[in-house]
Amino acid sequence: MFSALPKARSWALLLLLSAAFSLPLDLLHLPAALLLGPMLGGIVMGVRGHRLAIAKPVYSLAQSLIGLMVAAAISANLLHSLLSDAWLYLAIILGVLVVSSLLGWLLCKGPWLPGTTGLWGIYPGAASAMVVMAEGSANADVRLVALMQYLRVLMVAITASLVAHFATELPPGAATAAAASRALWPGLWVTLLLALGITFAGRRTGFPSGPLLLAMVIGAALHLGLGYQLVLPKWLLAMAYATLGWHVGLGFTSSTLKTARRALLPMILAIVFLMTLCAGIGYLLVRFLGVDPLTAYLATSPGGMDAIAIISAGTHVDISFVMAMQTLRFLLVLMFGPSLARFLAKRFEGKHQLSGG
């Protein structure tokens, strides 16, 4: 019955569900309530059979706006911090890559996931890239790769929001309140035109999360180099947050969940183990570098990078440090993750057969 609703009514229902989930989360002062509410609403709609999807240009524009938000909060000590402790960052992130590969290897050895699905599904911080690359593997179920990647993003977003909620007294949105109070229309139009240009350029590069990364670079150059104040009112960021939440939530479908029924518990356990490992790495940053605990936790959380950016913006953390770590890990996962996955995938070719359906 519900799946037969016209698209307009389905979108209206999605908006109502998103508002219904967002309101109590916002009243509880949960960071990223405007991300989690639409994400949960999208999951309900996707599982109930509504064939809705966020247009790729709209999703890219939302990424550009989130990237500009991060750029507006970046401080001049970001480059110095990266250069002074680059060896430690690299060692930590490569360690996460190795452990992720071992987790994927264990998932492949077990009877839960077909072929090399577990390898592509476990790598953190590059969900869309891993799904695309898994399509080129003849021995991986792309539906389960996508489910595992989106499940990781969902679990990390909810957990990080809860941790941030109990670890800080700063109300969500405080980081953008000042920008909202200065939101003049001329500056807003400049920001929107900049975001549109970055979206177009980022999509032309074909690089995963290109608009997000390009917006961070260009926005930081304008902010730090020229002293230009980007205008990002709260209502505009709320639309970007909702778009990201819908993009993730609508990726969950009933057919994929049915296919993954047997593998769902191993998936969740593997993701929980990865999150625990990253939290342990965050403790090392606190112990040996004196990093603020919440900053260290968000910096080492296993993606998605745009969701962590939204949560960081609503809390009292060093967003420059958080995004430096997230960005560096994202790039290293893209550089070495596929090679590691392909190397290990060759070990499993022919050992598992893909399930039908």
Phi, psi and omega in degrees: 000308182294323183292345181271357179298144174299157183302320182299317179291327178294317178295321178297319178294322177298318178298317180296315179297318180298317178295321181295323178283322186290322186301307179296325178296321179291322178295332177276003181058039178278122178303144179065029176301325181283352171265313185291322180301305176298327179296315178293320176299319178296323179296315179301314182294317181295317181292329179282359173100009178283125181268073178250151179207145176279127179301139184302318178297324179293317178297320179295321177297319177298319177298320180297318180295319178294321177297320177294324177299315178297317181299323181294339182258357182285136180259168184289345182276001182300308182297318179299318180296318180296316184290320185290327183238028185300322182298322180291316179301314182296317180297317181297313185290321177295326176298318177297320179298316180296314180295321177299320179296320179295320177297315178299322178298317179295320179295323179290325180292330182279174183269009191276319185242141181285141172055228183260021183303317183298326179296313182287333185279340189266339186296131186271148167089359181215056188303306184297323181294318181293324178296315180297316182291328179294335179296335179275358179261127182283352186242030179225142177268106186298327179299318181286327175300313180297317180299315182295320179294314180291327177296320176298314180300317181297312182296319179294318181297315180293314181295315180295324178295318179294316178298315180296323180297316184275348183260352182221152177257001181284125180298145178299143179091355181295329181293336182252359183296320181296319179297321181295323182290339181258012187288093176264145185301317179301315179294326179294318179296321178298316180297318180295317178296321177297316180297319179296317178297318179294322178300313180298312182294319181296322179288328179292331180291334182073009182276132179303133183059026180304313179301322180295310182293319180295321178295323178296318182291308183293317179298319178295322178297318178292319184288313183273321184281317184252352180071022181281132180266110178291138181258111183226084180296158185299323182294327179289318177294325178300321177295321178293318179299314182298319180299315178296317179299317178295320180302317180286312185298318182289350177286347177271122179233158181296321181295320179293320179296323178294318179297326185267008187306313182289329186265356188297315181296313175300323176302309182298317180296320179295319180292319178298318178298317179296318178297320179294317177301314181295324176296322176296322176295322176301323178297322178298322177296321178294317186289318188255340179246354179070026179287144175304135185305316181292321176299315180295320181296313181292324181294328184258358178299138186280062172070179353286151187298319181289324177294318178296325177298318180294316180295319180297324181293338181263009182226170182267074180232170175277092185295333177297314180295315181302310184286333175297314179294316181297317182294316180297319179294319179303314182294319181291324176298318179294325183284316188249337182303307180300321180295316177298316181296317180294320179299312180288328182299325181298334181287342186246001180301126178087350181279333180231146176252140179293141176285149180282168177099000000 
